[in-house]
């Protein structure tokens, strides 16, 4: 019997040609988890957009199909393609990533007209109000949330709701084969104001080194971070690949995610951090995680066990000094963090949960069609 095909509709994909962020890596990780957990019963095709059509294999059972964009929208999350109906027609089930974008609105309509079961996972990119105004989530069969906090983004609908937390690649992000000296504080992620990197730099004790690893997305903010770092031990790495990032996790006392609801420019964010994939990557490498009490972050850090949570910069500074001066605590927290990732947040664990969801929805759809 041929494997069932799941289409993952995502406006951006994890690649230099699109966007290298956690929100783009996440669907790829889930797709790989589904294929591994299904044992050949499912293949997953990520459907995204670009200037020219192309197809390529990403992993066994996982492929990418890039559709030609109908236009270049003001916001890349609002991209659409006239080839989308043909692409989704080949799928047995459609899993849409992002909740309130033009891409999602078109995907929901096409998938519903094709009578395909629809799953949806939000990533916080709310660029269009039309879907919310007309109750577009009523077209969804199953809302899959990566955190309890994510659920607050959904307006009431008739869809069932399932929590599937995590989705980190625990085979790529592993503890080092041999002990590695830890000598720094670390931030990994896109350099954007809502990530709160300025708060981390301001709170950083002057004697502790910090590596900020990520791509600048706003030149003015990047210059601001550099100015804040003038009298501190801060280095910026803007072009690291996965291997380099993994080695940075190994060398860190802790990986920090200091996201904010209100950034240094006065802008507010209702859903700034739905999960925090880089925290889970660090934990998978056996490195403690420290995060602000913002969004879904507190759901993934066990305070005092796998890392710390903080509200004020003074708390963060104390936590950094504590870990830098207590290597045995770092290793203890790191071991516990890795154990929890293996049990709860690995992509294979998430994949098994998704396979069960997909199986049920496809059975229901086949029964209705019959």
N, C-alpha and C positions, 0 to 999 in steps of 0.2 A: 504494500500500500504506500502510495506517495505521501511524503510528509505534508502536514498542514502548513500553510503559509500565513504568517502574521506580518502585517505592514505597520511599521513604526513611522508615523508622520511627524517630522520635526523640522521647523523652519531653518534651523542651523544644524550643522553636523561637526563632529570633532575632527578638524583638519585645518591646516594652514590656510586653505582656500576659503574657509568659512569662519569658524571661531573655535579657539582652544580654551574652553572653560568647563567648569564642573557640570553646568547645565547641558553641555553638549556631550561630555564623556558619559554622563549618567545613562541616557538611552542605549548607548553602545554597550555599556556594562550589563544592563538588564537583558539586552538581546543575547549576549553571550551566555548569560546565566540561564536563560530559557532554553537555548539549544543544548547546553550541557545537561540540564536537569531532565530534558525531554527524551534524551537517548535516541535521537533520530526521528522523533515523531513531529518535530516542528523545525521549520527554517524561518528566519526573520530577515526581512528586507527593510532597511532604513530608507525612507523616501524623503529627500530634501531638495534643495533648489540651488541653481547657479546660472552662470551665463551660458553654458553649453551643456547638453545632455551627456551623461556618461554613467557607466556601471563599473563597479569593482568589488572584489571579494575583500572582506575585512577580517574574517576569521572563519573557521569551519562552520558552515550553516548560516553565516551572517554576511549579508551583502549590503552595498550602498547603491541606490539609484538616484542620480541627480537629474531633476527635471528642469527644463529651461524656464526661467522666471518670465512671467508675462510682462513684468515691468520692474523697475528698481524702486521699491517703496521708500518712504522717508525713514521708516523703522524696519530693519531686516526681518523682524518677527512677523511682519504683515505681508510677506511674500506669498504669491500664488502662482499657479501654472495651469494652462489649459490642458495639459497632459495628465492632470491629476486623476480624472475619472478612469482613464485607461489603466493607470498604475494601481489604483485601489481595487479595480475589478478583478485583479489577479489574486487578491488576498482572501483568506477565509475569515479573518478578523482584522480589525483596524484598531491600533492603539495610538492615540493622538497625544503628543507632548506639547504642553502649553494649553491654557484654558481660554483666555480671552485675547485672541489675536485674529487678524483677518485670515491667516492661514488655517487656524482652527475652525473658524466659521465655515469656510469653504469645505474643509475636510469633513466636518460633521454632516453637512448637507449631502455631499457626494456619497459618503459611506451609508447614510440612512436611505438614500434613493437606491443604492445597490443592495440594500437589506443585509448589510454586514453587521455583525455584533461590534459594538464600539466600546473601547476602554479609553479613559482619559486620565492623564497625570498632569497636574499643574506644575509650572516651574517659576511662577511669579511674574512672568512677562506680560503684564496687563496693558496692551497697547490699543485695544479696541473696546468700546463700550457697547457695541451693537449686540454682541452675544448675551451679555448680562441683561440688556434691556428687553430682549425677546425671550429670555429663558432658554438659551441654547443647550444648557446642560440637561434639559429634559430629553434630548435626543440620545444621551449617553446611557449605556446599559450598566456600566460599572465605573465608578470613580475610584482610582487607585492613588492613595496619598502616601507620601514618603515620610510624613510626620503628623502628629496630632495638630500641630500648628497649621499645617497646610489646609486642614479641613475648614479653618476659619475663612479661607479665600473663596470657598464654594457657597453659592447661593442655594437655598433649598431646592431640591429636584427629586424626581422619582427614582433616580438611579441608586443602586446599592453602593455602599462605600466600604472599601477594604483598605486596611493599613498594610503597606509593605515597606518596612523601614530598611534603609541601607542600600547596598548595591556596589560595594567596593571590590576591587579586584585583589583578593587576598593571595593570589599566586604571583602577581607582579609586585605588589607592595608587601614585602615580607621582612622579618627581622634580619639583620646581617648574619651571614654564616659564621663570622668571628667577631668578637667584641670590637666596637669602634669607639674611640674617644669622643665624648660629647663636649662641645665647646661653644655652643651658641643658642640663642633664641631664634625661632624661625616663623616666618609668615609665608604661606604659599597661596596664591590666588591672583585674580585680576586686580590691577591697581585702579580701583574705583572708590569714590568717596564713601559709599555706603558700607564698604568693607572696614572702615574705621582704622585704617593703617596709621593715620596721623595720631590717633589716641595711643596706639601701641608705642610709637616712637616717642611721644611725649612722656609716657609712663616708664620707658626703658631706663633702668638704673645706668648711670654713666660708665660703670665698670664692666657691663655685660655686652658682648657682641650680639648683633642682630643681623640676620640675613633676610631681606625682603625679596622674594622670588615670584615674579609674575610680569605680565606684559602691561605696559602703560596703555590705558584707553582714553585718558585725558591728559594732554600735555601740561595744562595748568596745575592739575593735581599732582602730577609727577614732580614738577618743579617745587611745589609746596613741600612735598615729602623730603626732597633733597635739601631744602632750606632748613627744615626741622632737624635734619640729621647732622647738621654742620659740626656740632660739638660732641657728637656721639659716635660709637663704634658700629656704624650701620653700613652694610654693603647692599647694593641692588644687583640682582641677576635677572635679566629680562628675556633670556633666550634658552632656558633650561629645557632639556628633553626629559622623558620619564626616568631614564637611568640616573641623570643628574639630580632630579627631584628626590628619587628614592635615597640616594646617598646623603642628601641634605637632611631628610627625615632621620636617618641613622645618626647623624652628628648632632642632632638638636636635643637640648634638655626638654623642650616642649614645642609643639606647633600651636600657634595662636590664631584664633579667628575673632577679632574684636569688632564685629559688625555692629551697626548703629541703626536706630530708628530715625535719627536726625543727624545729618552730616555737617561737616565744618562750614558749609556754605548756607546752612539753614534749610536745606531740602529735607522733606520727610518721606519715609518709606513705610508702608503698612506691612509689607511682606519682604523684608530685606534678606532673610536667610531661611529657606524652607528646611534645609537639612545641614549642609556644610560638608561636602564630600571630602575636602582636603583634611578635615579632622579625622575622618574614618581612614583615609590613606595613611596618615601618621600613626594612628592607633594600630593599624594592620602591620606597620613596621616596628611595633613595639615602642612607640614614643608617646608620652603623655600628651593630652590635648587640653588647651585652655581656651575657653570661649566666653564671650559676653552673654548675659542673660537676655538674649534677643532672638526672636523668631523660634525656629525649631532647635536651635543649638542645645538648650538644656536637656532635651530628650536623649541626647547621644553621649553626654559626658556625665559620668557618675562622680559627683563632687567628692574629692578626697580619696577616690578609688582608682579612677582612670585618668584623672586630671583635675582641673579646677574650673569653677565658674566665677565670674566677677561682675560687679556693677560699676565700681569706681576705679579710676586709674591707680589710686593708692593701693587698692586690693591687688591689682594686677602686678604692680611693682613688687609687693611682698611675696606673691606667689613665684615670680621669676627668681627672686633672690633665694627663696627656699629651695627650689629645684636645682639651681646652679650650685648650691652649697651642700646638697645631700644626694650624691649619686646613687646611693642605695634606694632612696625613695623613687628616683626616676626609673630605675630598673624594675622595681616592684610594681609601680603604676603601669609601666610599659608592658610587662608580662600579662597583667590583668586586662589591659586594653586589647592586646592581641587575642586573648582567649575569648573575650566578648565578641569581637569582630568575627572570629571563626564560627561562633555559635549562632549569632543573630544577624550580622550585617554583610556577610560575604555575598557576592553576586550569585553564587550557586544556591545559597539559602533563599535568596529573593527569587531566583529563577524557578525553584520548585513551587513556591507560592503562586507565581504567575501562571505556571503551567496548569495548576489546579483551577485557577480562575478561567483561563482560556478554554480548557476542556469543558467546563460547565456551560459557558456561554455558547460554544459551538454546538454542543448537544442540544441546547434549547433552541437554537436557530434552525438546526436540521429538523427538529420535531415540529416546529411551527411551519416550516416549508412543506413538510409531508402532510 
